[in-house]
Amino acid sequence: MDISGLFSVKDKVVLVTGGSRGIGEMIATGFVQGGAVVYISSRSVQACDEVAVKLSALGPGKCIALPADLQSVDDIKKLVAELTKRESHLDVLVNNAGATWGAPIDEYPDAAFQKVMNLNVTRIFTLTQSCLPLLRANATKDTPSRVINIGSINGETPPSMETYAYSASKAAVHHLTRHLAGRLGHQHILVNAIAPGSFPSKMMAATLKDRGDAIISAVPVGRVGSPEDIAGTCIYLSSRAGQYTVGAVIVVDGGALQSTSRI
């Protein structure tokens, strides 16, 4: 057994949605530092461009901005068309872009529920479907392509917070992952999901500010997640090391789901 390249992602072509901040930026950073060609997408053109420049400077890989509003089918089509102009294939698609909304159950807006479900679930399917020609183009039994869906531990068990659409959407992402894995694995496209716990992202910023001590105290390892934790899991799933892992939902939460003091 030669393990020298077991976790290599060098020269892989990767698309990370929501890649200009938070967990998406952490994932993109790991791939760039691993030598991959990484495309990042977000709604903000300026943020996307700035992060692409910053990450490219890290090397040895490079980062390219492809801004898009993934709530829009038209924007998804434009994103994939632009990627197709630049690349003949796609090795890894990371469906990370997402949204949340919190409100008391009696006041929870229908429009907010629809928005969260659309971005977090429907558009993951839309983008994956649209990327299939690129994902199939270079996929073989020995070098399969990958799809990694970013779910959440809130999709494994309901949170105490009133984020009904978010937790429902992430549970749907986990199940969609399993369904896609069974279909696309036969086409040498391996689909898996990651269910992160607490990470220092923009989405979690307010929660960590208000309840950070309580959240950390409920994590057995005594801390929130680091960029290495989430990027390392993605790199494992995208490399030879993860080539027999299919349809999995990998929980990356420091043991929070198992904690007897979970909040």
Secondary structure, 3 states (H helix, E strand, C coil): CCCCCCCCCCCCEEEEECCCCHHHHHHHHHHHHCCCEEEEECCCHHHHHHHHHHHHCCCCCEEEECCCCCCCHHHHHHHHHHHHHHCCCCCEEEECCCCCCCCCCCCCCHHHHHHHHHHHHHHHHHHHHHHHHHHHHCCCCCCCEEEEEECCHHHCCCCCCCCHHHHHHHHHHHHHHHHHHHHHHHHCEEEEEEEECCCCCHHHHHHHHHHHHHHHHCCCCCCCCCHHHHHHHHHHHHCHHHCCCCCCEEEECCCHHHCCCCC
